[in-house]
Amino acid sequence: MATKLIYFAWVRERIGKPEEDVELPAGIETVADLLRWLKSRGEEYENALQYPDVIRVAINQEHVGHREKIAGAREIALFPPMTGG
């Protein structure tokens, strides 16, 4: 089953695409696993995710931590920390 990955702000700019559908390989069980796998997909991913601890993640539009399981996720969004006022 394909999972839609959506990228926002400078994550999108560095990867070079707003979203993509991917087939996650076996062994990718958590958000942290996903971020490690994505970094291995090429220089643009490595540049975007060089500091994975600052990347915020939402699964099916709910914010989650990096230890969260991703099984059954239809959509996973990755975005940098946000500031506002």
PDB file of N, CA, C and O in Angstrom:
ATOM      1  N   MET A   1       0.836  -1.182   0.000  1.00  0.00           N
ATOM      2  CA  MET A   1       0.000   0.000   0.000  1.00  0.00           C
ATOM      3  C   MET A   1       0.883   1.249   0.000  1.00  0.00           C
ATOM      4  O   MET A   1       1.822   1.365   0.788  1.00  0.00           O
ATOM      5  N   ALA A   2       0.568   2.160  -0.882  1.00  0.00           N
ATOM      6  CA  ALA A   2       1.347   3.397  -0.967  1.00  0.00           C
ATOM      7  C   ALA A   2       0.925   4.359   0.136  1.00  0.00           C
ATOM      8  O   ALA A   2      -0.241   4.426   0.523  1.00  0.00           O
ATOM      9  N   THR A   3       1.902   5.093   0.622  1.00  0.00           N
ATOM     10  CA  THR A   3       1.675   6.136   1.616  1.00  0.00           C
ATOM     11  C   THR A   3       2.026   7.461   0.975  1.00  0.00           C
ATOM     12  O   THR A   3       3.064   7.589   0.326  1.00  0.00           O
ATOM     13  N   LYS A   4       1.162   8.450   1.154  1.00  0.00           N
ATOM     14  CA  LYS A   4       1.436   9.792   0.616  1.00  0.00           C
ATOM     15  C   LYS A   4       2.300  10.548   1.624  1.00  0.00           C
ATOM     16  O   LYS A   4       1.937  10.689   2.792  1.00  0.00           O
ATOM     17  N   LEU A   5       3.436  11.025   1.155  1.00  0.00           N
ATOM     18  CA  LEU A   5       4.304  11.884   1.961  1.00  0.00           C
ATOM     19  C   LEU A   5       4.126  13.304   1.447  1.00  0.00           C
ATOM     20  O   LEU A   5       4.200  13.554   0.244  1.00  0.00           O
ATOM     21  N   ILE A   6       3.890  14.236   2.372  1.00  0.00           N
ATOM     22  CA  ILE A   6       3.700  15.636   2.023  1.00  0.00           C
ATOM     23  C   ILE A   6       4.782  16.453   2.722  1.00  0.00           C
ATOM     24  O   ILE A   6       5.022  16.287   3.918  1.00  0.00           O
ATOM     25  N   TYR A   7       5.427  17.329   1.970  1.00  0.00           N
ATOM     26  CA  TYR A   7       6.528  18.127   2.501  1.00  0.00           C
ATOM     27  C   TYR A   7       6.136  19.605   2.524  1.00  0.00           C
ATOM     28  O   TYR A   7       5.517  20.105   1.585  1.00  0.00           O
ATOM     29  N   PHE A   8       6.498  20.291   3.592  1.00  0.00           N
ATOM     30  CA  PHE A   8       6.147  21.697   3.749  1.00  0.00           C
ATOM     31  C   PHE A   8       7.394  22.563   3.949  1.00  0.00           C
ATOM     32  O   PHE A   8       8.426  22.094   4.428  1.00  0.00           O
ATOM     33  N   ALA A   9       7.269  23.841   3.567  1.00  0.00           N
ATOM     34  CA  ALA A   9       8.266  24.897   3.808  1.00  0.00           C
ATOM     35  C   ALA A   9       9.642  24.474   3.280  1.00  0.00           C
ATOM     36  O   ALA A   9       9.744  23.967   2.163  1.00  0.00           O
ATOM     37  N   TRP A  10      10.702  24.680   4.077  1.00  0.00           N
ATOM     38  CA  TRP A  10      12.041  24.393   3.554  1.00  0.00           C
ATOM     39  C   TRP A  10      12.293  22.902   3.378  1.00  0.00           C
ATOM     40  O   TRP A  10      13.213  22.538   2.645  1.00  0.00           O
ATOM     41  N   VAL A  11      11.536  22.034   4.004  1.00  0.00           N
ATOM     42  CA  VAL A  11      11.668  20.592   3.725  1.00  0.00           C
ATOM     43  C   VAL A  11      11.284  20.360   2.258  1.00  0.00           C
ATOM     44  O   VAL A  11      11.995  19.664   1.534  1.00  0.00           O
ATOM     45  N   ARG A  12      10.168  20.937   1.825  1.00  0.00           N
ATOM     46  CA  ARG A  12       9.718  20.822   0.436  1.00  0.00           C
ATOM     47  C   ARG A  12      10.743  21.431  -0.520  1.00  0.00           C
ATOM     48  O   ARG A  12      11.072  20.843  -1.550  1.00  0.00           O
ATOM     49  N   GLU A  13      11.241  22.611  -0.168  1.00  0.00           N
ATOM     50  CA  GLU A  13      12.197  23.289  -1.050  1.00  0.00           C
ATOM     51  C   GLU A  13      13.468  22.469  -1.231  1.00  0.00           C
ATOM     52  O   GLU A  13      13.989  22.377  -2.343  1.00  0.00           O
ATOM     53  N   ARG A  14      13.969  21.878  -0.165  1.00  0.00           N
ATOM     54  CA  ARG A  14      15.221  21.107  -0.258  1.00  0.00           C
ATOM     55  C   ARG A  14      15.024  19.776  -0.957  1.00  0.00           C
ATOM     56  O   ARG A  14      15.909  19.330  -1.688  1.00  0.00           O
ATOM     57  N   ILE A  15      13.886  19.131  -0.750  1.00  0.00           N
ATOM     58  CA  ILE A  15      13.628  17.861  -1.435  1.00  0.00           C
ATOM     59  C   ILE A  15      13.285  18.105  -2.897  1.00  0.00           C
ATOM     60  O   ILE A  15      13.610  17.293  -3.763  1.00  0.00           O
ATOM     61  N   GLY A  16      12.625  19.230  -3.167  1.00  0.00           N
ATOM     62  CA  GLY A  16      12.335  19.591  -4.548  1.00  0.00           C
ATOM     63  C   GLY A  16      10.981  19.127  -5.048  1.00  0.00           C
ATOM     64  O   GLY A  16      10.724  19.163  -6.251  1.00  0.00           O
ATOM     65  N   LYS A  17      10.109  18.692  -4.150  1.00  0.00           N
ATOM     66  CA  LYS A  17       8.754  18.302  -4.550  1.00  0.00           C
ATOM     67  C   LYS A  17       7.819  18.485  -3.371  1.00  0.00           C
ATOM     68  O   LYS A  17       8.235  18.348  -2.221  1.00  0.00           O
ATOM     69  N   PRO A  18       6.559  18.794  -3.644  1.00  0.00           N
ATOM     70  CA  PRO A  18       5.617  19.023  -2.554  1.00  0.00           C
ATOM     71  C   PRO A  18       5.098  17.742  -1.906  1.00  0.00           C
ATOM     72  O   PRO A  18       4.757  17.731  -0.723  1.00  0.00           O
ATOM     73  N   GLU A  19       5.040  16.665  -2.688  1.00  0.00           N
ATOM     74  CA  GLU A  19       4.527  15.405  -2.155  1.00  0.00           C
ATOM     75  C   GLU A  19       4.921  14.260  -3.063  1.00  0.00           C
ATOM     76  O   GLU A  19       5.362  14.468  -4.194  1.00  0.00           O
ATOM     77  N   GLU A  20       4.758  13.054  -2.559  1.00  0.00           N
ATOM     78  CA  GLU A  20       4.999  11.857  -3.359  1.00  0.00           C
ATOM     79  C   GLU A  20       4.313  10.673  -2.687  1.00  0.00           C
ATOM     80  O   GLU A  20       4.095  10.664  -1.476  1.00  0.00           O
ATOM     81  N   ASP A  21       3.982   9.681  -3.496  1.00  0.00           N
ATOM     82  CA  ASP A  21       3.441   8.426  -2.987  1.00  0.00           C
ATOM     83  C   ASP A  21       4.569   7.414  -2.992  1.00  0.00           C
ATOM     84  O   ASP A  21       5.241   7.233  -4.007  1.00  0.00           O
ATOM     85  N   VAL A  22       4.781   6.751  -1.863  1.00  0.00           N
ATOM     86  CA  VAL A  22       5.879   5.798  -1.748  1.00  0.00           C
ATOM     87  C   VAL A  22       5.370   4.479  -1.173  1.00  0.00           C
ATOM     88  O   VAL A  22       4.415   4.441  -0.397  1.00  0.00           O
ATOM     89  N   GLU A  23       6.028   3.415  -1.573  1.00  0.00           N
ATOM     90  CA  GLU A  23       5.841   2.102  -0.962  1.00  0.00           C
ATOM     91  C   GLU A  23       6.944   1.981   0.080  1.00  0.00           C
ATOM     92  O   GLU A  23       8.125   1.918  -0.264  1.00  0.00           O
ATOM     93  N   LEU A  24       6.562   1.949   1.348  1.00  0.00           N
ATOM     94  CA  LEU A  24       7.558   1.877   2.416  1.00  0.00           C
ATOM     95  C   LEU A  24       8.130   0.471   2.493  1.00  0.00           C
ATOM     96  O   LEU A  24       7.374  -0.500   2.479  1.00  0.00           O
ATOM     97  N   PRO A  25       9.444   0.343   2.575  1.00  0.00           N
ATOM     98  CA  PRO A  25      10.054  -0.982   2.669  1.00  0.00           C
ATOM     99  C   PRO A  25       9.764  -1.633   4.023  1.00  0.00           C
ATOM    100  O   PRO A  25       9.435  -0.962   5.001  1.00  0.00           O
ATOM    101  N   ALA A  26       9.895  -2.941   4.046  1.00  0.00           N
ATOM    102  CA  ALA A  26       9.743  -3.679   5.301  1.00  0.00           C
ATOM    103  C   ALA A  26      10.736  -3.135   6.315  1.00  0.00           C
ATOM    104  O   ALA A  26      11.853  -2.761   5.958  1.00  0.00           O
ATOM    105  N   GLY A  27      10.337  -3.091   7.561  1.00  0.00           N
ATOM    106  CA  GLY A  27      11.218  -2.623   8.616  1.00  0.00           C
ATOM    107  C   GLY A  27      11.042  -1.159   8.972  1.00  0.00           C
ATOM    108  O   GLY A  27      11.596  -0.694   9.968  1.00  0.00           O
ATOM    109  N   ILE A  28      10.283  -0.427   8.175  1.00  0.00           N
ATOM    110  CA  ILE A  28      10.005   0.975   8.483  1.00  0.00           C
ATOM    111  C   ILE A  28       8.743   0.985   9.346  1.00  0.00           C
ATOM    112  O   ILE A  28       7.627   0.912   8.832  1.00  0.00           O
ATOM    113  N   GLU A  29       8.932   1.074  10.646  1.00  0.00           N
ATOM    114  CA  GLU A  29       7.814   0.943  11.575  1.00  0.00           C
ATOM    115  C   GLU A  29       7.441   2.228  12.294  1.00  0.00           C
ATOM    116  O   GLU A  29       6.282   2.412  12.666  1.00  0.00           O
ATOM    117  N   THR A  30       8.401   3.118  12.495  1.00  0.00           N
ATOM    118  CA  THR A  30       8.150   4.340  13.254  1.00  0.00           C
ATOM    119  C   THR A  30       8.512   5.566  12.407  1.00  0.00           C
ATOM    120  O   THR A  30       9.123   5.455  11.344  1.00  0.00           O
ATOM    121  N   VAL A  31       8.119   6.714  12.906  1.00  0.00           N
ATOM    122  CA  VAL A  31       8.497   7.977  12.254  1.00  0.00           C
ATOM    123  C   VAL A  31      10.016   8.079  12.157  1.00  0.00           C
ATOM    124  O   VAL A  31      10.540   8.477  11.116  1.00  0.00           O
ATOM    125  N   ALA A  32      10.721   7.730  13.213  1.00  0.00           N
ATOM    126  CA  ALA A  32      12.192   7.799  13.199  1.00  0.00           C
ATOM    127  C   ALA A  32      12.764   6.900  12.101  1.00  0.00           C
ATOM    128  O   ALA A  32      13.702   7.290  11.406  1.00  0.00           O
ATOM    129  N   ASP A  33      12.201   5.690  11.942  1.00  0.00           N
ATOM    130  CA  ASP A  33      12.639   4.793  10.864  1.00  0.00           C
ATOM    131  C   ASP A  33      12.408   5.446   9.501  1.00  0.00           C
ATOM    132  O   ASP A  33      13.263   5.379   8.619  1.00  0.00           O
ATOM    133  N   LEU A  34      11.256   6.072   9.342  1.00  0.00           N
ATOM    134  CA  LEU A  34      10.924   6.733   8.079  1.00  0.00           C
ATOM    135  C   LEU A  34      11.928   7.835   7.767  1.00  0.00           C
ATOM    136  O   LEU A  34      12.414   7.927   6.640  1.00  0.00           O
ATOM    137  N   LEU A  35      12.242   8.663   8.740  1.00  0.00           N
ATOM    138  CA  LEU A  35      13.188   9.755   8.514  1.00  0.00           C
ATOM    139  C   LEU A  35      14.563   9.227   8.136  1.00  0.00           C
ATOM    140  O   LEU A  35      15.218   9.787   7.258  1.00  0.00           O
ATOM    141  N   ARG A  36      15.014   8.147   8.791  1.00  0.00           N
ATOM    142  CA  ARG A  36      16.311   7.537   8.444  1.00  0.00           C
ATOM    143  C   ARG A  36      16.276   7.008   7.008  1.00  0.00           C
ATOM    144  O   ARG A  36      17.222   7.211   6.247  1.00  0.00           O
ATOM    145  N   TRP A  37      15.200   6.339   6.644  1.00  0.00           N
ATOM    146  CA  TRP A  37      15.071   5.781   5.295  1.00  0.00           C
ATOM    147  C   TRP A  37      15.055   6.897   4.251  1.00  0.00           C
ATOM    148  O   TRP A  37      15.735   6.811   3.229  1.00  0.00           O
ATOM    149  N   LEU A  38      14.280   7.936   4.515  1.00  0.00           N
ATOM    150  CA  LEU A  38      14.227   9.046   3.562  1.00  0.00           C
ATOM    151  C   LEU A  38      15.607   9.666   3.354  1.00  0.00           C
ATOM    152  O   LEU A  38      15.978   9.981   2.223  1.00  0.00           O
ATOM    153  N   LYS A  39      16.364   9.842   4.424  1.00  0.00           N
ATOM    154  CA  LYS A  39      17.706  10.433   4.294  1.00  0.00           C
ATOM    155  C   LYS A  39      18.590   9.623   3.357  1.00  0.00           C
ATOM    156  O   LYS A  39      19.499  10.169   2.732  1.00  0.00           O
ATOM    157  N   SER A  40      18.329   8.323   3.258  1.00  0.00           N
ATOM    158  CA  SER A  40      19.157   7.454   2.418  1.00  0.00           C
ATOM    159  C   SER A  40      18.738   7.488   0.950  1.00  0.00           C
ATOM    160  O   SER A  40      19.373   6.838   0.120  1.00  0.00           O
ATOM    161  N   ARG A  41      17.689   8.228   0.612  1.00  0.00           N
ATOM    162  CA  ARG A  41      17.148   8.221  -0.747  1.00  0.00           C
ATOM    163  C   ARG A  41      17.844   9.199  -1.691  1.00  0.00           C
ATOM    164  O   ARG A  41      17.517   9.236  -2.877  1.00  0.00           O
ATOM    165  N   GLY A  42      18.777   9.974  -1.203  1.00  0.00           N
ATOM    166  CA  GLY A  42      19.480  10.884  -2.098  1.00  0.00           C
ATOM    167  C   GLY A  42      19.910  12.146  -1.381  1.00  0.00           C
ATOM    168  O   GLY A  42      19.496  12.425  -0.256  1.00  0.00           O
ATOM    169  N   GLU A  43      20.749  12.895  -2.063  1.00  0.00           N
ATOM    170  CA  GLU A  43      21.341  14.104  -1.482  1.00  0.00           C
ATOM    171  C   GLU A  43      20.293  15.123  -1.062  1.00  0.00           C
ATOM    172  O   GLU A  43      20.426  15.750  -0.011  1.00  0.00           O
ATOM    173  N   GLU A  44      19.242  15.296  -1.881  1.00  0.00           N
ATOM    174  CA  GLU A  44      18.224  16.278  -1.555  1.00  0.00           C
ATOM    175  C   GLU A  44      17.486  15.909  -0.267  1.00  0.00           C
ATOM    176  O   GLU A  44      17.152  16.788   0.528  1.00  0.00           O
ATOM    177  N   TYR A  45      17.232  14.621  -0.059  1.00  0.00           N
ATOM    178  CA  TYR A  45      16.586  14.176   1.178  1.00  0.00           C
ATOM    179  C   TYR A  45      17.541  14.328   2.367  1.00  0.00           C
ATOM    180  O   TYR A  45      17.140  14.751   3.451  1.00  0.00           O
ATOM    181  N   GLU A  46      18.789  13.980   2.146  1.00  0.00           N
ATOM    182  CA  GLU A  46      19.779  14.112   3.219  1.00  0.00           C
ATOM    183  C   GLU A  46      19.916  15.569   3.654  1.00  0.00           C
ATOM    184  O   GLU A  46      20.018  15.854   4.847  1.00  0.00           O
ATOM    185  N   ASN A  47      19.918  16.492   2.693  1.00  0.00           N
ATOM    186  CA  ASN A  47      20.003  17.919   3.031  1.00  0.00           C
ATOM    187  C   ASN A  47      18.770  18.383   3.793  1.00  0.00           C
ATOM    188  O   ASN A  47      18.886  19.139   4.757  1.00  0.00           O
ATOM    189  N   ALA A  48      17.596  17.940   3.372  1.00  0.00           N
ATOM    190  CA  ALA A  48      16.360  18.366   4.023  1.00  0.00           C
ATOM    191  C   ALA A  48      16.227  17.800   5.431  1.00  0.00           C
ATOM    192  O   ALA A  48      15.636  18.433   6.306  1.00  0.00           O
ATOM    193  N   LEU A  49      16.771  16.620   5.647  1.00  0.00           N
ATOM    194  CA  LEU A  49      16.557  15.911   6.912  1.00  0.00           C
ATOM    195  C   LEU A  49      17.837  15.734   7.711  1.00  0.00           C
ATOM    196  O   LEU A  49      17.942  14.811   8.519  1.00  0.00           O
ATOM    197  N   GLN A  50      18.809  16.606   7.494  1.00  0.00           N
ATOM    198  CA  GLN A  50      20.095  16.455   8.177  1.00  0.00           C
ATOM    199  C   GLN A  50      19.979  16.596   9.688  1.00  0.00           C
ATOM    200  O   GLN A  50      20.820  16.075  10.421  1.00  0.00           O
ATOM    201  N   TYR A  51      18.957  17.290  10.162  1.00  0.00           N
ATOM    202  CA  TYR A  51      18.701  17.412  11.599  1.00  0.00           C
ATOM    203  C   TYR A  51      17.303  16.864  11.885  1.00  0.00           C
ATOM    204  O   TYR A  51      16.370  17.635  12.112  1.00  0.00           O
ATOM    205  N   PRO A  52      17.153  15.541  11.875  1.00  0.00           N
ATOM    206  CA  PRO A  52      15.813  14.949  11.981  1.00  0.00           C
ATOM    207  C   PRO A  52      15.072  15.306  13.264  1.00  0.00           C
ATOM    208  O   PRO A  52      13.841  15.304  13.282  1.00  0.00           O
ATOM    209  N   ASP A  53      15.793  15.608  14.327  1.00  0.00           N
ATOM    210  CA  ASP A  53      15.124  15.914  15.595  1.00  0.00           C
ATOM    211  C   ASP A  53      14.254  17.166  15.529  1.00  0.00           C
ATOM    212  O   ASP A  53      13.334  17.314  16.332  1.00  0.00           O
ATOM    213  N   VAL A  54      14.529  18.068  14.587  1.00  0.00           N
ATOM    214  CA  VAL A  54      13.723  19.292  14.496  1.00  0.00           C
ATOM    215  C   VAL A  54      12.519  19.136  13.566  1.00  0.00           C
ATOM    216  O   VAL A  54      11.640  19.998  13.539  1.00  0.00           O
ATOM    217  N   ILE A  55      12.478  18.054  12.814  1.00  0.00           N
ATOM    218  CA  ILE A  55      11.376  17.850  11.877  1.00  0.00           C
ATOM    219  C   ILE A  55      10.114  17.462  12.639  1.00  0.00           C
ATOM    220  O   ILE A  55      10.130  16.556  13.473  1.00  0.00           O
ATOM    221  N   ARG A  56       9.033  18.155  12.343  1.00  0.00           N
ATOM    222  CA  ARG A  56       7.728  17.849  12.927  1.00  0.00           C
ATOM    223  C   ARG A  56       6.987  16.934  11.950  1.00  0.00           C
ATOM    224  O   ARG A  56       7.176  17.011  10.736  1.00  0.00           O
ATOM    225  N   VAL A  57       6.146  16.071  12.507  1.00  0.00           N
ATOM    226  CA  VAL A  57       5.471  15.070  11.679  1.00  0.00           C
ATOM    227  C   VAL A  57       4.004  14.994  12.069  1.00  0.00           C
ATOM    228  O   VAL A  57       3.647  15.105  13.242  1.00  0.00           O
ATOM    229  N   ALA A  58       3.167  14.804  11.064  1.00  0.00           N
ATOM    230  CA  ALA A  58       1.747  14.530  11.293  1.00  0.00           C
ATOM    231  C   ALA A  58       1.377  13.278  10.502  1.00  0.00           C
ATOM    232  O   ALA A  58       1.724  13.144   9.329  1.00  0.00           O
ATOM    233  N   ILE A  59       0.672  12.374  11.158  1.00  0.00           N
ATOM    234  CA  ILE A  59       0.151  11.180  10.500  1.00  0.00           C
ATOM    235  C   ILE A  59      -1.359  11.345  10.407  1.00  0.00           C
ATOM    236  O   ILE A  59      -2.041  11.553  11.411  1.00  0.00           O
ATOM    237  N   ASN A  60      -1.868  11.246   9.182  1.00  0.00           N
ATOM    238  CA  ASN A  60      -3.303  11.428   8.946  1.00  0.00           C
ATOM    239  C   ASN A  60      -3.820  12.695   9.634  1.00  0.00           C
ATOM    240  O   ASN A  60      -4.892  12.704  10.239  1.00  0.00           O
ATOM    241  N   GLN A  61      -3.023  13.763   9.521  1.00  0.00           N
ATOM    242  CA  GLN A  61      -3.341  15.107  10.002  1.00  0.00           C
ATOM    243  C   GLN A  61      -3.346  15.250  11.522  1.00  0.00           C
ATOM    244  O   GLN A  61      -3.968  16.170  12.053  1.00  0.00           O
ATOM    245  N   GLU A  62      -2.662  14.356  12.222  1.00  0.00           N
ATOM    246  CA  GLU A  62      -2.487  14.475  13.683  1.00  0.00           C
ATOM    247  C   GLU A  62      -1.005  14.512  13.996  1.00  0.00           C
ATOM    248  O   GLU A  62      -0.249  13.645  13.557  1.00  0.00           O
ATOM    249  N   HIS A  63      -0.591  15.513  14.753  1.00  0.00           N
ATOM    250  CA  HIS A  63       0.813  15.630  15.135  1.00  0.00           C
ATOM    251  C   HIS A  63       1.216  14.436  15.999  1.00  0.00           C
ATOM    252  O   HIS A  63       0.476  14.010  16.886  1.00  0.00           O
ATOM    253  N   VAL A  64       2.411  13.909  15.717  1.00  0.00           N
ATOM    254  CA  VAL A  64       2.901  12.744  16.449  1.00  0.00           C
ATOM    255  C   VAL A  64       4.386  12.913  16.740  1.00  0.00           C
ATOM    256  O   VAL A  64       5.062  13.739  16.127  1.00  0.00           O
ATOM    257  N   GLY A  65       4.882  12.122  17.680  1.00  0.00           N
ATOM    258  CA  GLY A  65       6.308  12.092  17.987  1.00  0.00           C
ATOM    259  C   GLY A  65       7.041  11.120  17.078  1.00  0.00           C
ATOM    260  O   GLY A  65       6.420  10.373  16.322  1.00  0.00           O
ATOM    261  N   HIS A  66       8.339  11.134  17.156  1.00  0.00           N
ATOM    262  CA  HIS A  66       9.169  10.302  16.283  1.00  0.00           C
ATOM    263  C   HIS A  66       9.121   8.822  16.650  1.00  0.00           C
ATOM    264  O   HIS A  66       9.563   7.988  15.860  1.00  0.00           O
ATOM    265  N   ARG A  67       8.600   8.474  17.819  1.00  0.00           N
ATOM    266  CA  ARG A  67       8.475   7.062  18.195  1.00  0.00           C
ATOM    267  C   ARG A  67       7.154   6.445  17.752  1.00  0.00           C
ATOM    268  O   ARG A  67       6.927   5.247  17.921  1.00  0.00           O
ATOM    269  N   GLU A  68       6.291   7.272  17.185  1.00  0.00           N
ATOM    270  CA  GLU A  68       4.957   6.818  16.771  1.00  0.00           C
ATOM    271  C   GLU A  68       5.058   5.773  15.660  1.00  0.00           C
ATOM    272  O   GLU A  68       5.864   5.915  14.740  1.00  0.00           O
ATOM    273  N   LYS A  69       4.249   4.737  15.746  1.00  0.00           N
ATOM    274  CA  LYS A  69       4.167   3.711  14.692  1.00  0.00           C
ATOM    275  C   LYS A  69       3.435   4.305  13.494  1.00  0.00           C
ATOM    276  O   LYS A  69       2.500   5.091  13.649  1.00  0.00           O
ATOM    277  N   ILE A  70       3.872   3.918  12.298  1.00  0.00           N
ATOM    278  CA  ILE A  70       3.265   4.467  11.092  1.00  0.00           C
ATOM    279  C   ILE A  70       2.405   3.451  10.344  1.00  0.00           C
ATOM    280  O   ILE A  70       1.902   3.754   9.262  1.00  0.00           O
ATOM    281  N   ALA A  71       2.230   2.271  10.889  1.00  0.00           N
ATOM    282  CA  ALA A  71       1.418   1.247  10.226  1.00  0.00           C
ATOM    283  C   ALA A  71       0.026   1.793   9.936  1.00  0.00           C
ATOM    284  O   ALA A  71      -0.613   2.380  10.809  1.00  0.00           O
ATOM    285  N   GLY A  72      -0.435   1.599   8.721  1.00  0.00           N
ATOM    286  CA  GLY A  72      -1.761   2.047   8.331  1.00  0.00           C
ATOM    287  C   GLY A  72      -1.877   3.513   7.973  1.00  0.00           C
ATOM    288  O   GLY A  72      -2.967   3.981   7.644  1.00  0.00           O
ATOM    289  N   ALA A  73      -0.779   4.249   8.028  1.00  0.00           N
ATOM    290  CA  ALA A  73      -0.832   5.685   7.698  1.00  0.00           C
ATOM    291  C   ALA A  73      -1.135   5.862   6.214  1.00  0.00           C
ATOM    292  O   ALA A  73      -0.474   5.273   5.358  1.00  0.00           O
ATOM    293  N   ARG A  74      -2.127   6.670   5.925  1.00  0.00           N
ATOM    294  CA  ARG A  74      -2.441   7.015   4.538  1.00  0.00           C
ATOM    295  C   ARG A  74      -1.642   8.235   4.094  1.00  0.00           C
ATOM    296  O   ARG A  74      -1.291   8.373   2.923  1.00  0.00           O
ATOM    297  N   GLU A  75      -1.358   9.129   5.065  1.00  0.00           N
ATOM    298  CA  GLU A  75      -0.689  10.390   4.750  1.00  0.00           C
ATOM    299  C   GLU A  75       0.248  10.744   5.896  1.00  0.00           C
ATOM    300  O   GLU A  75      -0.134  10.708   7.066  1.00  0.00           O
ATOM    301  N   ILE A  76       1.485  11.086   5.537  1.00  0.00           N
ATOM    302  CA  ILE A  76       2.466  11.528   6.524  1.00  0.00           C
ATOM    303  C   ILE A  76       3.040  12.855   6.041  1.00  0.00           C
ATOM    304  O   ILE A  76       3.593  12.946   4.945  1.00  0.00           O
ATOM    305  N   ALA A  77       2.900  13.875   6.871  1.00  0.00           N
ATOM    306  CA  ALA A  77       3.398  15.208   6.526  1.00  0.00           C
ATOM    307  C   ALA A  77       4.655  15.512   7.333  1.00  0.00           C
ATOM    308  O   ALA A  77       4.724  15.214   8.525  1.00  0.00           O
ATOM    309  N   LEU A  78       5.638  16.101   6.681  1.00  0.00           N
ATOM    310  CA  LEU A  78       6.883  16.497   7.322  1.00  0.00           C
ATOM    311  C   LEU A  78       7.048  17.998   7.161  1.00  0.00           C
ATOM    312  O   LEU A  78       6.897  18.536   6.064  1.00  0.00           O
ATOM    313  N   PHE A  79       7.357  18.668   8.260  1.00  0.00           N
ATOM    314  CA  PHE A  79       7.543  20.111   8.202  1.00  0.00           C
ATOM    315  C   PHE A  79       8.525  20.563   9.259  1.00  0.00           C
ATOM    316  O   PHE A  79       8.711  19.887  10.271  1.00  0.00           O
ATOM    317  N   PRO A  80       9.162  21.716   9.028  1.00  0.00           N
ATOM    318  CA  PRO A  80      10.117  22.245   9.997  1.00  0.00           C
ATOM    319  C   PRO A  80       9.398  22.847  11.191  1.00  0.00           C
ATOM    320  O   PRO A  80       8.181  23.030  11.158  1.00  0.00           O
ATOM    321  N   PRO A  81      10.141  23.157  12.246  1.00  0.00           N
ATOM    322  CA  PRO A  81       9.520  23.835  13.372  1.00  0.00           C
ATOM    323  C   PRO A  81       8.909  25.154  12.916  1.00  0.00           C
ATOM    324  O   PRO A  81       9.417  25.807  12.004  1.00  0.00           O
ATOM    325  N   MET A  82       7.836  25.524  13.550  1.00  0.00           N
ATOM    326  CA  MET A  82       7.149  26.757  13.164  1.00  0.00           C
ATOM    327  C   MET A  82       7.240  27.777  14.288  1.00  0.00           C
ATOM    328  O   MET A  82       7.264  27.443  15.473  1.00  0.00           O
ATOM    329  N   THR A  83       7.289  29.000  13.878  1.00  0.00           N
ATOM    330  CA  THR A  83       7.197  30.098  14.850  1.00  0.00           C
ATOM    331  C   THR A  83       6.033  30.956  14.432  1.00  0.00           C
ATOM    332  O   THR A  83       5.593  30.912  13.283  1.00  0.00           O
ATOM    333  N   GLY A  84       5.558  31.701  15.325  1.00  0.00           N
ATOM    334  CA  GLY A  84       4.428  32.554  14.975  1.00  0.00           C
ATOM    335  C   GLY A  84       4.257  33.644  16.002  1.00  0.00           C
ATOM    336  O   GLY A  84       4.996  33.737  16.982  1.00  0.00           O
ATOM    337  N   GLY A  85       3.309  34.425  15.763  1.00  0.00           N
ATOM    338  CA  GLY A  85       3.078  35.515  16.693  1.00  0.00           C
ATOM    339  C   GLY A  85       1.689  36.048  16.592  1.00  0.00           C
ATOM    340  O   GLY A  85       1.331  36.977  17.316  1.00  0.00           O
TER     341      GLY A  85
END
